[in-house]
Amino acid sequence: MRRALRLLALGLLLAVQAVANAATPATVPDTIEQRVAACIACHGREGATTNAGYFPRLAGKPAGYLFNQLVSFRDGRRFNSDMAYMVQHLSDAYLREMAEYFAGLQLPYPPVSPVSDATPEQQRRGRQLVREGDAARGIPACVQCHGAALTGVQPAIPGLLGLPRLYVSSQLGAWLTNERHAMAPDCMADIGRRMSTADINAVASWLAVQPMPADTRPAASLPAPLPVKCGGMPAK
């Protein structure tokens, strides 16, 4: 009988403790890391997605670029239901804090597979457009804006390497079909509409198999002025 009473008392004590624990909510740290945790669901841990995913990498991109994209999702220039829902009520200051957090992350890139189903001709065309452009059609070389290493340029031009092929082709295609917009003047919309579907596939295929350089950080500046005027970039 005494043993049974002791077990009953212990059971009641544990039950009371469980109720007390349930009534006391866990304390969640109010940090920027905690507040942007929802981004990881799509963009990967700390915003460093793998090269097999659709969603772009956030870590290490220029803060100005990330901020401009968040504002564009909030203000309707870019269209994604999940992104719009997450940022629709956030202030510029909050969006800038998020952008600066991800920009400050320096994380390794996943290995790039050199295997591609693109033909040699597609690869050649992709390299030509990236490195030389097509002056006859008014298409500047990607390196003229995104930097010689294609890792982006401060304060607001993104890198083009380390991105999934599907993502690059879909975003270029969105400019071609007028489904994506940027701050005026929308230079990429003008350039994208001059590219054919074959051009877009060639560029995305070539970029997807390029190895990352030793220094993956965005360049501090370009050696020459931008070939076109782009919104979101400071005037010089």
PyMOL commands that set and color helices and strands:
alter all, ss='L'
color gray80, all
select helices_A, chain A and resi 2-23+32-35+37-43+45-47+63-75+81-87+92-103+120-131+135-137+143-146+165-176+187-193+197-208
alter helices_A, ss='H'
color red, helices_A
deselect
rebuild
show_as cartoon
